[in-house]
Amino acid sequence: MRHSLATQLVKQRRPINEVADLLGHRSINTTALCVKVATSQLTEVALPFPGGVA
């Protein structure tokens, strides 16, 4: 069920850090294991690279 919830939230264009919070994950890496979506969807909700480098 967690995988389904995570996937649906990303499909709704919810930010990945918000999905992580809703699932109770301390790390976005853990959330990434639950989310399986198209690359185009991930790029729309991805967080900026630390330090501002794209």
Buried (B, 14 or more C-beta within 10 A) or exposed (E): EBEEBBBEBBEEEBBBBEBBEBBEBEEBEEBBEBBEBEEEBBEEBEEEEEEEEE
